[in-house]
Each structure stands twice: as C-alpha cells, then as structure tokens.
Amino acid sequence: MSRNLSRRTFLIGAGSVLALAGCGSNDGASGGGGGGKVELVYRLWDEQQEVGYKAVFAAFTAENPDITVRMEVLPYDQYWTKLTTELAGGKAPDVFWLTVDSFPDLAGKGVLAPLDDLIAKAGLKLDSYHPNVVQSYKFEDKQLGMPKDLGIVGLLYNKTLFAKAGVAMPDQLTWAPDGSGTFEELARKLTVGGKQWGFCSWNHSQTQWLNWIASNGGHAMDKPYGTFDFAGPKSVEALQWARDLIFQWHLSPDGTRTNPPTGQATEMFYRGEVAMFPANNALLPFALPEVKFPIGVAAMPAGPSGRTVVINGLAEGMFAKTKHPDQAGKLVAFLGSEKAQKLMGDAGYITPALNNAGAGYTAYWKKKGIDVQPFLDSAASSTVNMPIAEGWTGKVADINKTVNDLYLDKTDVAAIAAAMDKIGNDK
C-alpha cells in the first residue's frame, strides 16, 4: 500500500476520548478494567482502513471476549516519528503496521517479536501468502511481520480521454527504450500538445522507475541488504527512457510540474490532464471521489525483459515488550487469518496478502465499475520488492532529490544513477 496519499489527517479511532487520554502513556496494552480483560493498542495511518478495521476487531473480540482493541490513527510522518521514539524508549503499541522501507531499521534492534511460533500455533502457513511480502519481513531466518496486504502497481487510465481519442486499451502493452513500443504509440494518440498528456512520467519510485528498471532487465539492488546498482547499463537505459518520454517524445509533463514535494502529478490525473497514470491499487479509494470520469485499470507495459511490477505489501508488527504477549499474539494471528483478510478485502480496502483471498476485493470494485483484475494478475506474475536495505529511510529523501533531476532536462542520466548508488551504498 502506498504512503503517498494526500488525505493524511490526524484521527483517533474507536473510543476517541479514551484514546486521546491513553496516547500519552504508550505503555503497550492498557488494562480494560477487572475480570482479566485486556485492551490492546493497534496503530495505523490510513483513516479509510480504520473504518474497515472496526468490523475486523469486532469479529476478533467476538472470538476473544476478554480482549478489546483500541485503534490509534496518525498521519504517516507523525506515525513513524512517534513509533520509533517509543520503540527506542521501550514503550509502544502492541501491534502496528510495518512497511518494507522501515522494516530493516527495526529488524535488528530487538523491538519486533518473532512470529514464527504463533503463526505455526495458529495453523497458518507462510507459503500461503504472497512470497514478496513474506520475504520483505524476514530477518535472520525469523518472521518479524505478519503479511497484511499487497500494494500492486497497475496502470490507471481515463476512459473519457480514450473515448475522445477513439482508442481502446489493448490487453497488452510494451515499451521500448527507443520509443517504438505499443505503449508509446498509444500515448502519442492521447497527447494534445501542451494541454493533455498521454502519460505522466514522474519521480515516484514505487510506481515508476523501479518498475522500468526491473522490466528492462536491470535491478535496484543485487539482493536484500545488498548493494545498490542503479548505475548498471540496463538500469541507466530504463531511467533514460523515463526522461525521453518527457523531452524526446513529449508524452508527459516535466518535473517542473510533477517533482516532489510540491508536484501535482496525481492531481493532474484527477483533473483529466493525463490519460494514463501508474498507481498502487491503494490509490483507488482516494482517487474515485476526486475524478469526474470513469477509471480503467490495465497492466503495466512490458519492457524488453517482460513485465515486472513492484510489490509493496504491508505487515503487522508486534512489539517485543508488549505487556500482553499472548493476547497480542492472538490478534496478530487473527489479522493474518482468512476471516480478517477477507473482511478487509471484500470491503475493498486491501488486496489481501493471503493467496486466493482476493475474489471479494475484485467483486467490490466491479460493483463500482472498475475491473481491478489486472492488479491481481500482475501480483501473480513477475514481481520485485521495494529496496530492502538498512538505513534506506534515512537515504531515500536524498535519493529522491537526486532523481528529481531525471525529470528535468539537465544532468546526465548516468551521473544521476551513479549519485543514487553513492547515496545508497554509503555506510
């Protein structure tokens, strides 16, 4: 699931008055009164998913009457600032969300409880979940995160602009470094000089350049916790293609309009100025209320080495020093169960990380007129993880600043890639 969503407002979940009173203590779980009852604290950052989790936690408490769950919902940046401070101080929520980029900085610090035994005790099998998500949260042969969902990259498109241009989205698209692919051909038909662009090539690693690198036969890293290799020839060729879409073929707005942190890439798609826009499937609940046109979903274009898309799945982490390890373990196991994952998937909030549990997610979005099957098909095909590297969260801002130059008509692409490697590989 992508973190780059615009509606990150501070909310407190169920029991808001009690939650506000309890946030300051951060002592793991707090007592819920006498009779052996326990209240667990669950922290997340997505206010839309908060609604879905009310049903999940109601089902959990129905099975475990002595355990209730209180949600704390924080904006993304505040979430991590607060959580890392709490973990370092020995106090934190009982269960909380983990991301691929944040996990390596926590994995070796002893703050995440190993989950292998409770997973086995609950009768769950890790090979029943998407392997990318499982691998993303494994450290020194210990599973430190329960697979939660799949953030899958696909191609959103504006059906109204397609109809006006008299073109249809084909079943398969291809891109080529020289601009001769069927994708570039389609984007040309959808581009109206200076007013409308067939595509938006912009600085977003998860939905853009990491996919181009992989589908061109390059790689961002040689292995998890390994060495960055953005400067490899196949990677540089893919990055050059991302620039050529703007400055050679004029199929995309340039970085003066799209570069983070002030860029308007997503908003340009919402306004109908961009026909095709790569996005994580988690953008759909945010995009649908913003647009005035029907949205289509297609698979990402395949590169010279085929189609490979980024998987950015979240996981449930359990605080190693929780005061209620048995109860927190039951919650983590329940969240990984088919019942919980289907409750969230069937309501359209997530694509479950549990294999073969996505039918309800597809049915939900079909009722809204959107066929999300291309997301699921891509997840079942060739995929690659986000970079798994210790210190990545501290380096990613500098890497993004460097990559901003890729979307401006300056600085040699090979030099940009070399600078990315230097930032990534510096200890």
Secondary structure, DSSP 8 states (H G I E B T S, - for coil): --S--S----EE-SSHHHHHHHTTT--SSEE-SSTT-EEEEEEES-HHHHHHHHHHHHHHHHH-TTEEEEEEE--HHHHHHHHHHHHHHT---SEEEE-TTTHHHHHTTT-B---HHHHHHTT--GGGB-HHHHHHTEETTEE-SEE-EE-BEEEEEEHHHHHHHT----S--B--TTS-SHHHHHHHHT-BTTTBEEE---S-TTTTHHHHHHHTT--SBSSTTS-B-TTSHHHHHHHHHHHHHHHTS--S--HHHH-TTT--HHHHHHTT-EEEEEEEGGGHHHHTTT-SS-EEEE---BBTTB--EEE---EEEEBTT-S-HHHHHHHHHHHTSHHHHHHHHHTTS-EESBTT--HHHHHHHHHTT---HHHHHHHTSSEEE----TTHHHHHHHHHHHHHGGGTT-S-HHHHHHHHHHHHH--
